[in-house]
């Protein structure tokens, strides 16, 4: 029944009108399992189905607001169901509309929720806190929300509220865990591509509900790649500080300290990119009692330079000739090299790739790669005027790069021409001297 309600809601919410709708996400409640993982002692974590309902998400639409109906909760509260209910405002959830239309745009949203214990809250069971991670498929929006439970008001009968069986927390009369977003860290782009030796901007920001006067804001950017991690930049800023405390460990990285405190902008700029800058960047923000993080993947790219080993191709006899295509200084490693021949009488080229061979990949000191492809051409199968093309495809190229040459008519051997000229000259003078 719940699935049907969510599906019907999505169909209605996908209309674009000035109004508000309810965002409903299928999530997993992740808890420590107490086992030994792969050692046969049980799972490290357990996952329980849960639902996150975020009320009043602002949407833009050409239809009337009446077409945007709210999510209807079950009529009978179920203590075994886990439904987190919150609102999209205070603080505002950025780009929440992207999540709202994800199903209709055939995108998946990954949602995981876990218990969270802010600094100093371990000894105080109320309120309870949860942290939720929302990620939009395709490298788009990424959100980390800190949810705080609200006090459940008793009804006129003064009966105690229903208790959620797993979390042991009071439920609202409609069977939901009433919460509010008190802190969030987000990135509008989970994945960024940038050119080698260029500059890039990694997006990260945070919002909080009612910041504590005089609180300190801390920020750390870390790079994690292939099992190794290193700090990129660390910053602390607070009202008691005359200037921010900044520790830059990756040269050419910077964050605007005033935008961090004033606007919640924790984005970092990286200049003079190297291959070693590629990887997973973790943006961790600490403000008051709360700390949360989001990640951004950085992909460094460099398009290949492509050239043939010969400027022209002339067959002097029936001997085959070797032609090479060189693909230089590119990143990342994966590339595709193809060979084609187009004769003057054909309209479609012939694929010669299967007749080619490849060198091993060579890595330069800057981390880029080189690769060569070789093909042996036989004159009997290539008439003059035939165009030979090497085509290279790579992720850094918007379209493949092609380099070509044309098979030219064979010229008389220059040695034979000179020899013939000398013979004729000798015969001429011999006749004159007689």
C-alpha positions in Angstrom: 0.0 0.0 0.0 2.8 2.4 0.8 4.5 1.8 -2.6 1.3 2.7 -4.4 0.9 5.9 -2.4 4.5 7.0 -3.2 4.1 6.2 -6.9 0.9 8.2 -7.1 2.5 11.1 -5.3 5.4 11.1 -7.7 3.1 11.3 -10.7 1.4 14.4 -9.1 4.6 16.0 -7.9 6.2 15.9 -11.3 4.0 18.8 -12.5 5.9 22.1 -12.4 4.0 24.8 -10.6 4.7 27.5 -8.0 3.8 25.6 -4.9 4.9 23.0 -2.4 5.0 19.2 -2.4 6.2 16.4 -0.2 9.4 14.6 -0.9 9.1 10.9 -0.1 12.2 8.7 -0.2 12.7 5.0 0.4 15.7 4.7 2.8 17.7 2.3 4.9 18.2 2.6 8.6 21.8 1.5 9.0 22.9 0.2 12.4 25.9 -1.7 13.8 25.3 -5.4 13.5 27.8 -6.4 16.1 29.2 -9.2 13.9 32.6 -9.9 12.4 31.7 -9.2 8.8 33.3 -11.8 6.5 34.7 -13.8 9.4 31.4 -15.7 9.8 30.2 -13.9 12.9 27.4 -11.9 11.3 27.1 -8.6 9.4 29.0 -5.5 10.5 25.9 -3.5 9.8 22.2 -4.2 9.5 19.7 -2.4 7.2 16.1 -1.9 8.0 13.6 -0.3 5.5 12.6 3.2 6.4 10.9 6.2 4.8 11.9 9.8 4.9 9.2 12.4 4.3 10.3 16.0 3.8 7.3 18.3 3.8 6.7 21.5 1.8 9.4 21.2 -0.8 9.1 24.3 -3.1 8.5 23.4 -6.7 8.0 25.4 -9.9 5.1 24.4 -12.2 2.9 25.6 -14.9 0.0 23.8 -13.3 -2.1 25.0 -10.4 -1.0 24.3 -6.9 -4.1 22.2 -6.4 -2.5 19.4 -8.4 0.3 19.0 -5.9 -1.2 16.9 -3.2 0.6 16.1 0.1 1.8 12.6 1.0 -1.0 10.8 2.9 0.2 8.8 5.9 -1.3 5.4 6.8 -4.6 5.8 8.7 -3.5 3.4 11.4 -0.2 4.0 13.1 2.2 1.0 12.9 4.8 0.8 15.7 7.0 -1.4 13.4 7.1 1.2 10.6 10.0 3.7 10.5 8.8 6.9 8.9 10.9 10.1 9.6 8.9 13.3 9.0 10.6 16.7 8.6 10.2 20.0 6.8 12.2 21.5 3.9 12.6 24.9 5.6 14.6 26.1 8.5 17.3 25.6 7.4 16.4 25.5 3.7 17.5 22.4 1.9 19.2 23.5 -1.3 18.1 22.1 -4.7 15.5 19.9 -3.0 13.4 20.1 -6.2 16.0 17.9 -7.9 15.2 15.1 -5.4 11.5 15.7 -5.8 11.6 15.0 -9.6 14.2 12.2 -9.4 11.8 9.4 -10.1 10.2 11.2 -13.0 13.6 11.9 -14.5 14.5 8.2 -14.1 17.2 8.9 -11.5 17.7 7.0 -8.3 18.2 8.6 -4.9 20.3 6.7 -2.4 19.1 7.3 1.1 20.8 6.0 4.3 19.9 7.1 7.9 21.8 6.3 11.1 21.8 7.3 14.7 24.0 10.3 15.4 25.5 11.6 18.6 26.6 15.3 18.6 29.4 16.4 20.8 28.3 16.3 24.4 24.9 14.6 23.8 25.9 11.0 24.8 24.6 11.5 28.3 21.3 13.1 27.3 18.8 10.7 25.6 16.5 13.5 24.5 16.3 14.8 21.9 17.5 11.9 19.7 19.6 12.7 16.6 19.9 11.0 13.2 22.1 11.6 10.3 20.9 11.0 6.7 22.9 10.8 3.5 21.1 11.5 0.3 22.8 11.1 -3.1 21.3 11.7 -6.5 22.3 9.3 -9.2 24.5 10.7 -12.0 26.9 12.8 -10.0 24.3 15.5 -9.0 23.2 16.7 -5.6 24.6 15.2 -2.4 23.2 16.0 1.0 24.0 15.1 4.6 21.2 16.0 7.0 21.3 16.0 10.8 17.8 15.3 12.1 16.7 16.2 15.6 13.5 14.6 17.1 10.7 16.9 18.3 8.6 16.6 21.4 5.4 14.6 20.7 2.3 16.3 22.1 -0.2 14.1 23.9 -3.9 14.2 22.8 -6.9 15.2 24.9 -7.1 11.6 26.3 -3.7 12.0 27.8 -2.8 8.5 26.6 1.0 8.0 26.2 2.2 8.1 22.6 2.9 4.9 20.6 6.5 3.8 20.8 8.5 2.8 17.7 9.4 -0.8 18.4 13.0 -0.7 17.1 14.2 2.8 18.0 12.1 3.0 21.2 11.1 6.6 20.4 7.6 8.1 20.7 5.6 8.4 17.5 3.2 11.1 16.5 -0.5 10.3 16.2 0.0 9.5 12.6 2.8 7.0 13.3 5.8 9.1 12.3 9.0 10.2 14.0 8.7 14.0 14.0 12.0 15.6 13.3 13.6 18.9 12.1 16.7 19.5 10.1 19.2 21.3 12.4 22.4 21.0 10.3 23.2 20.0 6.8 26.3 19.8 4.5 25.8 19.6 0.7 27.5 19.6 -2.6 25.6 20.4 -5.9 28.1 18.3 -7.9 29.3 14.9 -6.7 31.6 14.6 -9.7 33.9 17.2 -11.4 36.2 16.8 -14.4 39.1 19.3 -14.9 42.0 19.7 -17.2 45.6 18.8 -16.3 47.5 21.9 -15.2 44.2 23.8 -15.1 42.0 25.1 -12.2 38.8 23.6 -10.7 36.2 24.5 -8.1 34.9 21.8 -5.7 31.4 22.8 -4.4 30.6 22.4 -0.7 28.3 24.3 1.6 26.4 24.0 4.9 23.3 25.3 6.6 22.3 25.3 10.2 19.3 26.1 12.3 19.8 29.1 14.7 23.6 29.2 14.9 24.9 29.6 18.4 26.3 33.2 19.0 30.1 33.1 19.0 30.4 29.6 17.7 33.5 28.5 15.9 33.3 27.1 12.4 35.8 24.5 11.3 36.4 23.1 7.8 38.6 20.3 6.5 39.2 19.2 3.0 40.9 15.8 2.5 41.8 13.8 -0.5 41.4 10.0 -0.6 42.7 8.0 -3.5 43.6 4.3 -3.9 43.8 3.6 -0.2 45.9 6.7 0.6 44.7 9.9 2.2 46.1 13.3 2.8 44.9 16.7 4.1 44.4 19.4 1.5 43.3 22.4 3.6 42.1 23.0 7.2 40.5 26.2 8.4 39.0 27.5 11.7 37.1 30.8 12.0 35.3 32.3 14.9 34.2 35.7 16.3 37.0 35.6 18.9 39.6 35.3 16.1 41.0 38.3 14.4 41.7 36.2 11.3 41.1 32.7 10.3 43.5 29.9 11.2 44.4 28.3 7.9 46.7 25.3 7.3 47.2 24.7 3.5 49.0 21.4 2.8 48.2 21.3 -0.9 49.8 24.3 -2.6 47.4 26.2 -4.7 44.2 25.4 -2.7 42.1 28.1 -1.2 38.8 28.8 0.6 37.1 32.2 1.2 37.0 32.4 5.0 34.4 35.2 5.1 32.0 33.4 2.7 32.4 30.3 4.9 31.1 32.1 8.0 28.7 34.5 6.3 27.2 32.3 3.6 28.1 28.8 4.6 30.2 28.5 1.5 32.9 25.9 2.1 33.9 25.4 -1.5 37.6 25.0 -2.3 39.5 26.1 -5.4 42.5 24.1 -6.7 45.0 25.5 -9.2 47.8 23.9 -11.3 46.2 20.5 -11.2 48.3 17.4 -11.4 47.4 13.8 -12.0 48.1 13.2 -8.3 45.2 15.6 -7.5 42.6 13.1 -8.8 40.5 11.2 -6.3 37.7 11.5 -3.7 37.6 14.9 -1.9 35.9 14.9 1.6 34.5 18.2 2.8 33.9 18.1 6.6 32.3 21.0 8.3 32.0 21.5 12.1 29.8 24.2 13.6 28.7 24.2 17.2 27.7 20.7 18.3 27.4 19.3 14.8 29.8 17.9 12.3 28.9 16.4 8.9 30.6 15.8 5.5 30.0 15.3 1.9 32.2 14.0 -1.0 33.2 15.2 -4.4 35.0 13.1 -7.0 37.6 14.9 -9.1 38.6 13.5 -12.4 41.8 15.0 -14.0 41.8 14.8 -17.9 44.3 15.6 -20.6 43.4 15.0 -24.3 46.0 13.2 -26.4 48.2 14.6 -29.2 47.8 12.4 -32.2 50.3 12.1 -35.2 51.3 9.7 -37.9 54.9 8.5 -38.4 54.8 9.5 -42.1 53.6 12.6 -44.0 53.0 10.7 -47.2 52.9 7.1 -48.3 54.5 6.0 -51.6 55.1 2.4 -52.6 58.2 2.1 -54.8 57.8 -1.6 -55.3 55.7 -4.5 -54.0 57.3 -4.3 -50.5 54.9 -3.6 -47.6 55.3 -0.5 -45.5 54.8 0.0 -41.8 52.8 3.0 -40.7 52.5 4.1 -37.0 50.0 6.3 -35.2 51.3 7.9 -32.0 49.0 8.9 -29.2 50.9 11.1 -26.7 50.5 12.8 -23.3 47.0 11.8 -22.4 45.1 11.0 -19.2 43.4 8.9 -18.0 44.8 5.6 -19.4 41.9 4.3 -21.4 42.0 5.2 -25.1 40.8 3.6 -28.4 42.8 3.7 -31.6 41.3 2.5 -34.9 42.5 2.3 -38.5 40.5 2.9 -41.7 41.1 2.9 -45.5 38.9 4.7 -48.0 39.7 4.1 -51.7 38.7 6.6 -54.4 36.0 4.3 -55.7 34.3 3.5 -52.3 31.8 5.5 -50.3 32.4 3.8 -47.0 35.8 3.2 -45.3 37.2 -0.3 -44.6 38.1 -1.1 -41.0 41.7 -2.2 -40.8 41.9 -2.2 -36.9 42.2 -6.0 -36.7 45.4 -5.8 -38.8 47.1 -3.4 -36.4 49.3 -4.0 -33.3 49.9 -1.9 -30.2 52.9 -0.9 -28.2 52.8 -1.2 -24.4 51.6 1.9 -22.5 54.3 4.3 -21.4 53.9 6.7 -18.5 55.5 10.1 -18.5 57.0 11.8 -15.4 53.8 14.0 -15.1 51.6 10.9 -14.9 50.2 11.1 -18.5 50.4 8.2 -20.9 51.6 7.4 -24.5 50.5 4.6 -26.8 51.4 3.7 -30.4 49.5 1.6 -32.9 51.3 0.1 -36.0 49.9 -1.3 -39.2 51.6 -2.9 -42.1 50.2 -1.8 -45.5 50.5 -3.9 -48.7 50.6 -2.0 -52.0 48.5 -4.6 -53.9 45.5 -3.9 -51.7 45.8 -0.1 -51.7 45.4 1.9 -55.0 46.8 5.4 -55.4 44.4 8.0 -53.9 43.4 5.7 -51.0 43.1 7.6 -47.7 44.5 5.9 -44.6 43.1 7.2 -41.3 44.0 6.7 -37.7 41.1 7.6 -35.4 41.6 8.1 -31.6 38.8 8.3 -29.0 39.4 9.4 -25.4 37.3 10.7 -22.5 39.0 14.1 -22.7 37.9 14.5 -26.3 34.5 15.8 -27.1 34.7 14.0 -30.5 37.3 11.6 -31.8 40.5 12.9 -33.4 41.5 11.6 -36.8 44.8 12.0 -38.7 45.1 10.9 -42.4 47.4 10.5 -45.3 46.8 9.6 -49.0 48.6 6.8 -50.9 50.4 8.6 -53.7 51.5 7.2 -57.1 55.0 5.7 -57.2 57.7 7.8 -58.7 60.5 6.5 -60.9 63.5 5.5 -58.9 65.8 8.5 -58.8 69.0 6.3 -59.0 67.8 4.7 -62.2 66.9 8.1 -63.7 70.4 9.4 -63.0 72.0 6.2 -64.4 69.9 6.3 -67.5 70.8 10.0 -68.0 74.6 9.2 -67.7 74.3 6.3 -70.2 72.5 8.5 -72.7 75.2 11.3 -72.2 78.1 8.9 -72.7 76.5 7.5 -75.9 75.9 11.0 -77.2 79.6 12.1 -76.7 80.8 8.8 -78.1 78.9 9.5 -81.3 80.2 13.0 -81.5 83.9 12.0 -81.0 83.8 9.4 -83.7 
